[in-house]
Amino acid sequence: MADPAQIVTQLGSQARAAARTLVGTPAARIDAALEAMAKELLAAQADILTANAADVAAAKATDQTAALIDRLTLTPERLVKCAAGLREVARLPHPVGEVLREWTQPNGLRFAKVRVPLGVIGFIYESRPNVTVDAAGLCLKSGSAVILRGGSEALRSNTALAAALARGLAAAGLPAHAVQLVPVADRDIVRLLGEAVGVIDLLIPRGGRGLIEAVVQTARIPVIKHYDGICAVYVDQAADLAIAEKIIVNAKVSRPGVCNAAETLLVHKDIAAKFLPPAGAALLQAGVRLRVDDASRAALGTLNSQHSTLISTAVEADFRTEFLDLILAVKVVDDCAAAIEHITAHGSHHTDTIVTADAATAEQFLAGVDSAVVLWNASTRFNDGHEFGFGAEIGISTDKLHARGPMGLAELTSYKYVVRGSGQVRP
Amino acid sequence: MADPAQIVTQLGSQARAAARTLVGTPAARIDAALEAMAKELLAAQADILTANAADVAAAKATDQTAALIDRLTLTPERLVKCAAGLREVARLPHPVGEVLREWTQPNGLRFAKVRVPLGVIGFIYESRPNVTVDAAGLCLKSGSAVILRGGSEALRSNTALAAALARGLAAAGLPAHAVQLVPVADRDIVRLLGEAVGVIDLLIPRGGRGLIEAVVQTARIPVIKHYDGICAVYVDQAADLAIAEKIIVNAKVSRPGVCNAAETLLVHKDIAAKFLPPAGAALLQAGVRLRVDDASRAALGTLNSQHSTLISTAVEADFRTEFLDLILAVKVVDDCAAAIEHITAHGSHHTDTIVTADAATAEQFLAGVDSAVVLWNASTRFNDGHEFGFGAEIGISTDKLHARGPMGLAELTSYKYVVRGSGQVRP
C-alpha cells in the first residue's frame, strides 16, 4: 500500500488540475456528464452489487449492528434512486456565474459579485455508499472537484461506484479526476486531508460526532460541520392542541434516526394537563418511550400506570441527548421565555419549533432561538434541502460561517468581485 | 498576572452573555452607543495620548522600526478620525434583521432567510491602536460581542481606548462586555482564543503572515484569514497605454505598504517595447525600483543605463513576493492566457487587473483569474471596503469561505431560516 501522505498529495494535485478545467467547462457539458454518470452507474449494476455484497459480508463477519448493515447495503432499487438523483441534479439551475449583486459607484466603476466554484472540496462520510454518488453529483454541478473519503466498511462498494462515475465523466469529456475516491482505508487520511492547505478549499465531515471531532481536532483548512440535532418542539399556552399533537408525533416518529427529528418536547405549564394525556397516548401508541420531568409526569395522569415500562423519570442529560431513537424527553416550562432559555442551554442550534396560535409569542420564539432553522406551527422534519426547495443537499450545517442549515448547490460555491472601469485610479 | 486560560474563559463567558443581550437590543440603541463611544473617546484624549506616549517610548527603547513606531503613534488628529469613524458606522444601515430571501413552498410553508449576528467575534491584530476602535465599532454594529487582542507593543494605548469605549457602552445602557480587550500580552492568548470552541464563533487574525499562520496552526474554531496581496497589473496588447501607465503608477506608488498595492507588472510582448520605456520612466521617476526579466530589460532600452542602480534582474522569488515597498517585478508575457497562468501560479488570489480596450480579452481575464477582486481598466487599489461602498471594512479576506475580499458589516453576520406554517407535517 502506498504512503497515505503520497496518496493525498497526488489526489490533491489531480483535483486542482481538474478544478481548473471545470472553471472553463460549459454548463451543458457538466449536465451531460451527470447524465452519463447515471447511465454508467446503472450499466455497472452487477459489479457494484458484487462489491457491495463483499462489504456487507465483511460487516456481518465483524458483528456490525443491523442499522449499519442496512445503511451499507445497496440494492437494484437503491442504485436506481442514486442514478435518478444524478439526473435530478443535472436538471437543477447552475449556481456558478450567477450575479449575486451589481452596483455602480459614483466614480463610474461597475461592481458585480459573481458566484464562482470553491475549487476542491473534501468530503468525509460514513457507511452509506449512496452518499458517494450524491456528493459527487452535487460537487460537480457546483463546479468543484471533489475528493471523497467514505467509511472503510464501504470501500469495495465505493470503489466500484467511483469507477462508474469516472467512466461517466470521461464519456462526457470531463476530467476523470473531478471525482476521486481515496482508495485506501488508512485512518491517517482524515488528518492529511485536513492539512491540505492551499489544495483543498473546504472539508465537509458528515457522520457521527466522533468523526467530526477528529476532523476538527487536526484540520488547518476550513471545515463545515454537520453535528447532531437536539431539536425541540415547544407547545405554547395558545397552541392548537390538535396541531401540536400532529407536529410532535411527526417530528418524533416519522424518521427517528435523522438529525431533524425532535428529541425534546417542552410544554407550557397552563396546558400541560390538557395536552399531555392525549399527546402522550399518541406518542406511546407509536412506540415512543418518554423521559419526563415531575410536572410532566403529574400531567400524564393515568398513563403513568398504564405504561409504566415506557415512561421514566428524565435526568438532566436526557435534555442534551440526540437519541436517534423512539425516545423523547418531556419537560413542562413556565412560558415561551423559559422555553427559549431551555433551548439555548440544552439544544444544538439545529432545528426548533413553536406551536402556538399567538403571533406575538411565535415571533418572540423565532427571534429568540438561535438555531439554523426555527419554525412556527410546522414539524422539525422540514429542515431539509428538498423540503426547502433547494433540489438537493449535501447535508445540514450546524456551523454559522458560510453555510447554516441545509447546504444545497449555492452553499457549495464561493464568489468573487468583478470590477469594470474605464481607467479609474484611486485618489 | 492571572492565568491566561482563566482570562480567556472569563472574557468568553462575559462576551457570550453580552452577545445574548445584543440580540434583543434595538438598532437605535446600538447607534446611540456608537455615538457615546465616540464622545468618550474624545473626552479621554489626555489619558489615551499619555498611555500611547508610554507605548511609543517603550518601542523606541527596544529599537523598533520607524514604520512600526509610526503605526503605533496616536495623535489628536488620529483620535478625531477614530471618533468620526464610529459615527460613520452609526449612520450605516443595520445588517441584522435583513431578509435575504423569502419564498413559499407548495405546501404553504413560508420561508425567510434572515441575517443574524454571528455571536462572539475574536479579533487579533497588530500595532495600530486605531484598529481597536474600528473593530469594536463594526462588530457592535453587526450585533456581535468582540474580544480584541492587539499587539503587546500597543497594550497601554489599547487599554485606555477600550476603557473609553466601555464607558460609551455603559452610557448607552449596553453591556460593557460587548467590547473587551485581552488585558495581558501573554502569547498563549492567541492559541487559547483559537481553542474557544462553542464560545467564539469566528476568529479574524489581521497582520503579518507569521501572526496568521500561528493562529491557523492551532485554531479549532472558524478563522477568516487576511493574508498578503501579491497583486498584478496585466497590460494587454490592446491596452490604452496612457491608461495603463496611470493605473500601474497608481497601483504601485499611491500607497506601497498596503495589501492592494501592485507587486507585479505583466506586459504583452507586442507592446512591451512601446509601453515599458515611458511607463518605466514614470515608475522610476516616482522612486520605484524595477526587478525585470530579460525581455523587459530589452524593452526598457536606454533606461537601463540611465538608472542602472534602480533596475535589477528579477529572480523567480520576486514574482512571489509582497514587497510592501517601492519595488515592482516586471515580466513580458506572450498573451492574456500566459498572464492568467502566471497569476495562477505566482499570485495570492487577492487583486488583479487587466488593462485592455478589447472586451473579449478582458472577459477572458476576469473569468480566468481566481482572485477575490478582478478588475478591468482600474487600479488594484480599489479592493477596499470604502471604495466598494460598504461604508467600512474590518479587512480584506483572502479566504473563499463565508467572506471573500472586503469584509464589511454584512460579512460579519450569519443567517438563519425562519419557517412559518399552519400545522404542516412531513409526509
Chai-1 contact restraints between the chains, C-beta under 6 A:
chainA,res_idxA,chainB,res_idxB,connection_type,confidence,min_distance_angstrom,max_distance_angstrom,comment,restraint_id
A,Q105,B,G389,contact,1.0,0.0,6.0,A-B,restraint_1
A,L109,B,A378,contact,1.0,0.0,6.0,A-B,restraint_2
A,L118,B,K400,contact,1.0,0.0,6.0,A-B,restraint_3
A,D201,B,K400,contact,1.0,0.0,6.0,A-B,restraint_4
A,V216,B,R220,contact,1.0,0.0,6.0,A-B,restraint_5
A,R220,B,V216,contact,1.0,0.0,6.0,A-B,restraint_6
A,P222,B,L401,contact,1.0,0.0,6.0,A-B,restraint_7
A,I243,B,G423,contact,1.0,0.0,6.0,A-B,restraint_8
A,K246,B,V425,contact,1.0,0.0,6.0,A-B,restraint_9
A,I247,B,V425,contact,1.0,0.0,6.0,A-B,restraint_10
A,N250,B,V425,contact,1.0,0.0,6.0,A-B,restraint_11
A,S254,B,R426,contact,1.0,0.0,6.0,A-B,restraint_12
A,L366,B,V418,contact,1.0,0.0,6.0,A-B,restraint_13
A,A372,B,K416,contact,1.0,0.0,6.0,A-B,restraint_14
A,V373,B,Y417,contact,1.0,0.0,6.0,A-B,restraint_15
A,V374,B,V418,contact,1.0,0.0,6.0,A-B,restraint_16
A,L375,B,V419,contact,1.0,0.0,6.0,A-B,restraint_17
A,W376,B,R420,contact,1.0,0.0,6.0,A-B,restraint_18
A,N377,B,G421,contact,1.0,0.0,6.0,A-B,restraint_19
A,N377,B,S422,contact,1.0,0.0,6.0,A-B,restraint_20
A,N377,B,G423,contact,1.0,0.0,6.0,A-B,restraint_21
A,A378,B,L109,contact,1.0,0.0,6.0,A-B,restraint_22
A,A378,B,V419,contact,1.0,0.0,6.0,A-B,restraint_23
A,A378,B,G421,contact,1.0,0.0,6.0,A-B,restraint_24
A,A378,B,Q424,contact,1.0,0.0,6.0,A-B,restraint_25
A,S379,B,V425,contact,1.0,0.0,6.0,A-B,restraint_26
A,S379,B,R426,contact,1.0,0.0,6.0,A-B,restraint_27
A,R381,B,R426,contact,1.0,0.0,6.0,A-B,restraint_28
A,G389,B,Q105,contact,1.0,0.0,6.0,A-B,restraint_29
A,K400,B,L118,contact,1.0,0.0,6.0,A-B,restraint_30
A,K400,B,D201,contact,1.0,0.0,6.0,A-B,restraint_31
A,K400,B,S414,contact,1.0,0.0,6.0,A-B,restraint_32
A,L401,B,P222,contact,1.0,0.0,6.0,A-B,restraint_33
A,L401,B,H402,contact,1.0,0.0,6.0,A-B,restraint_34
A,H402,B,L401,contact,1.0,0.0,6.0,A-B,restraint_35
A,H402,B,H402,contact,1.0,0.0,6.0,A-B,restraint_36
A,R404,B,S414,contact,1.0,0.0,6.0,A-B,restraint_37
A,G405,B,Y417,contact,1.0,0.0,6.0,A-B,restraint_38
A,S414,B,K400,contact,1.0,0.0,6.0,A-B,restraint_39
A,S414,B,R404,contact,1.0,0.0,6.0,A-B,restraint_40
A,K416,B,A372,contact,1.0,0.0,6.0,A-B,restraint_41
A,Y417,B,V373,contact,1.0,0.0,6.0,A-B,restraint_42
A,Y417,B,G405,contact,1.0,0.0,6.0,A-B,restraint_43
A,V418,B,L366,contact,1.0,0.0,6.0,A-B,restraint_44
A,V418,B,V374,contact,1.0,0.0,6.0,A-B,restraint_45
A,V419,B,L375,contact,1.0,0.0,6.0,A-B,restraint_46
A,V419,B,A378,contact,1.0,0.0,6.0,A-B,restraint_47
A,R420,B,W376,contact,1.0,0.0,6.0,A-B,restraint_48
A,G421,B,N377,contact,1.0,0.0,6.0,A-B,restraint_49
A,G421,B,A378,contact,1.0,0.0,6.0,A-B,restraint_50
A,S422,B,N377,contact,1.0,0.0,6.0,A-B,restraint_51
A,G423,B,I243,contact,1.0,0.0,6.0,A-B,restraint_52
A,G423,B,N377,contact,1.0,0.0,6.0,A-B,restraint_53
A,Q424,B,A378,contact,1.0,0.0,6.0,A-B,restraint_54
A,V425,B,K246,contact,1.0,0.0,6.0,A-B,restraint_55
A,V425,B,I247,contact,1.0,0.0,6.0,A-B,restraint_56
A,V425,B,N250,contact,1.0,0.0,6.0,A-B,restraint_57
A,V425,B,S379,contact,1.0,0.0,6.0,A-B,restraint_58
A,R426,B,S254,contact,1.0,0.0,6.0,A-B,restraint_59
A,R426,B,S379,contact,1.0,0.0,6.0,A-B,restraint_60
A,R426,B,R381,contact,1.0,0.0,6.0,A-B,restraint_61
